[in-house]
């Protein structure tokens, strides 16, 4: 499909039911959510996967001006228009994908039926914490520019890229897709988007829609963030998945799917809340 500025974005959709659009983390691709496609389709949903610009099978421009958080929000809307025109969608995302989903829901609440915030956070309010995060992303970007993705899913990044169980077929497939990416465009995305992404912690109370906050019990970097989001979003559900780290949807796919499908089954009918504007 084509983004509004002419770039080609990779997106796929299966099923004919209510749409569930899943966004991966920074450095990940659509393959990270492959395990959820079949369970969602069997349950009667339309599973939508996609790659951010610069990632996966999407175009990978090397002009810095092609990357911004506003552009990611616009791209997400274009994917939704392509996959489920005229319908509100459940937006789900892991890590950066959860924050991107939050940004979209706050900008376009009329287009979002519910949110699945997986191993994610609302960004940073404290300037020092934001600076530390940007420095961490910059180190990742520098590593990608210098060495590419060689050894990326076998080293220190593995737990946040493919999870704590790299022997799983789904983890291996996700790893292969990560390694096939253009490291320069992913690094550019990190410096222009994932690093400086604005926090939304003060806007969480404005979300008046069903929200599931889900995190692995071993994901120490995001346990507190999940608690904060669950406490600040009105009526949010909060689930910790036992034995799971950051890539909870691959590491403990069955438990993850049960929690997500139970949440989806609890949603009001798709038409509730009125049509999108």
Secondary structure, 3 states (H helix, E strand, C coil): CECCCCCECCEEEECCCEEEEEECCCCCCHHHHCHHHHHHHHCCEEEEEECCCCCCCCCCCCCHHHCCHHHHHHHHHHHHHHHCCCCCEEEEEECHHHHHHHHHHHHCHHHEEEEEEECCCCCCCCHHHHHHHHHHHHHHHHHHHHHCCCCHHHCCCHHHHCCCCCCCHHHHHHHHHHHCCCHHHHHHHHHHHHCCCCCCHHHHHHCCCEEEEEEECCCHHHHHHHHHHHHHCCCCEEEEECCCCCCHHHHCHHHHHHHHHHHHHCCCCCCCCCCCC
